Amino acid sequence: MTTIKDVAKAANVSISTVSRVLNNSGYCSVNTREKVYKAVEELKFQKSMVATAMIKKKTSTLGLIIPDIKNIFYGELTRAIEDQAHQHGFNVILCNTDNDLEKEADYLNFLLRKGIDGIIFSTPEMNDRNIKEVMKHRPDLPMILLGSQVENVKLDEVLVDNFEGGYQATQHLLEYGHERIGYIGGQEDSYATVERYKGYSKALEDHGLQPTDHYVRLDEFKIHSGYHKGKELLALPDRPTAIFAGNDAIAVGVYKAARELDISIPDELSVIGFDDSQFAEIVAPELTTIRTPTADMGEKTVELVVKIITEGKNFKETITFQPTLIERGSTTVLNDNHLVQKYPS
């Protein structure tokens, strides 16, 4: 295999000169550049990314840590990040933790050994010990929290206003006359779950209603959670007439539960989701949901981490995107049909 030493010998220049030409760093005469380029072409030399990284002390690589690639929201977010990173000349190493803190720790160690230039970190854990450990030992590492906050840690953050989204979703149902409104969230210690619940509770309170655990169920941001927790809520003697699902996947599970119980959406049950993922337009009726500007968040996150890498400092700022209510066919005005109890025969 041809080495940089072979190129230097063929061009009759030093190895450092070849390095300056190939990395476009420092002055070299036009004649010298032409000799190096000619030797590279004749020897079919391909410069090593590892060697380049050693010279520049950069790998042009970002680490992306997400909790669940099967979650359609994270799939869309990953695509947005990868596209934007490519435009900035960065590669992305994807690490899927499956909400496992031990696996997350292993990935962090792997990325640090690889010498990545920065980490985009999306964790549902508000008390993620791995982030705290990394920041303790590598406070200089460019790292951005995406979609969540971690207690007692000050980092650059890119968020959606989950409280506002939860408030909008619940307010929409209240305006349609619903008062028995269920909430099915994800993990109990998830930032999104907590903030969306706060918005849900505040909307009820502003409408003169007292939030109650009777209509609240928490599990995971997955279809099976919406299905099982949805069946629990819909089996109550005073079942909810509307359900706010913590994300669109949970809403899909609620659809399945309602179908098995022969409860019609939206005639007997209104359902609203969160994220406006692809799920929202493939279910019938199409899902009313809270839109998270996923692509914008991904693009802004990459722009911010590149800026941190370029300028060599963390800004420790929080960028918050606003959610939007997208009304489709799964919610409607409360009527007598919502009050009819149906159970499988």
Helices and strands as residue ranges (DSSP letters): H 4-11, H 15-22, H 30-43, H 49-56, E 61-66, H 72-87, E 91-96, H 101-114, E 118-121, H 129-137, E 143-146, E 156-160, H 162-175, E 181-185, H 191-206, G 213-215, E 216-218, H 223-234, E 242-245, H 248-260, E 270-275, H 279-282, E 288-291, H 294-311, E 318-321, E 324-326, G 336-339
